[in-house]
């Protein structure tokens, strides 16, 4: 509840500008101050006028006035420069360490504020504000969507920066791990990233001239060769022998096969085939980052990922049953996802971390040129009336859902803030 009072104070959502201290002095807030998320008073450098006199100092906020003593502030000199104590319930006066009484006011906002917040935060629907979105100006939604798109990109930059630091500045290693994660297409992304980290490029490059050995290393490290049923498949036996030799040579330990998810996913997304595709990109040396940076436009980027698997995996989704016809390693819609989740973030991160802002601009242009993702998250917002015409917008909507809606951080969402502001002043 204290956090909500801080929110009301920070955004000046109280019902009336006329406040009176508990000992009868008139208060006018000139500046609520800066929110402090560390130790000490809640707001720094606030400016309040009390009976015509302007005071500059800190503001402390509590649900109950007695929390001041309960938290030990009456004995802590760090709170001596508090010029105003703001509470919901005034159940006691408060004093500085020298015995001086601190002005105290009760913060009042409309009962509708609490009701609206409860409706948003505790609703069981996917999008609690859906029926109220029409109250938000279209320009405000557009600006928020744009901000969310960059927020999502910067979050991905942070992850890519960590990888760059981990691999001593090697962008090819960053690209390799990121490609592995992207090929997981959500459901197996974490497992594929773990596999790539566990089987680094420096190891794979020792055997990049042999596709068999690359597949043996990756499938073996994934733990997917251990429990394959003995169906007499000669290729499985080859992979097992190769991995046993290489695991012994390099002291390798496989992942648990329980890390992989197969339930309710299409056969072409089975991890066996995605791992085989990863091996394909490493075959003859991995230089995908260089190739991505050299591409001129979406058409050339698509050509990088329009690949055909050869040999065993051209007609298999898993071990055993062979398919009647060969299928592309990645469909056009899957290539869209790769461009959105691999190429655009790499462009943006490379631009940010090397001060090459033309590359960052290429990331935005690419996302604006791509079709929006077709998934349940995007569909929910579209049904609520938010237009989604490109991948930059769909990425923003995914960020909104995952970072705000699912976490019920409505007070930090610009849409939620507008709705709550209207309720607080109602």
Secondary structure as UniProt FT lines:
FT   HELIX           2..10
FT   TURN            11..12
FT   STRAND          19..20
FT   TURN            22..23
FT   STRAND          26..31
FT   STRAND          34..35
FT   STRAND          43..50
FT   TURN            51..52
FT   STRAND          53..64
FT   TURN            65..66
FT   HELIX           67..70
FT   TURN            71..72
FT   HELIX           73..75
FT   HELIX           77..79
FT   TURN            80..81
FT   STRAND          82..89
FT   TURN            97..98
FT   STRAND          104..106
FT   HELIX           111..121
FT   TURN            128..129
FT   HELIX           130..135
FT   HELIX           138..166
FT   TURN            167..169
FT   HELIX           171..183
FT   TURN            184..188
FT   HELIX           189..198
FT   HELIX           201..204
FT   HELIX           205..207
FT   TURN            208..209
FT   HELIX           211..221
FT   TURN            222..223
FT   HELIX           234..250
FT   HELIX           257..259
FT   TURN            263..264
FT   HELIX           267..269
FT   HELIX           271..282
FT   TURN            283..284
FT   HELIX           288..294
FT   HELIX           298..305
FT   HELIX           311..314
FT   HELIX           332..338
FT   HELIX           339..343
FT   HELIX           344..354
FT   HELIX           357..369
FT   HELIX           376..383
FT   TURN            384..385
FT   HELIX           391..400
FT   HELIX           401..405
FT   TURN            406..408
FT   HELIX           410..412
FT   HELIX           414..424
//
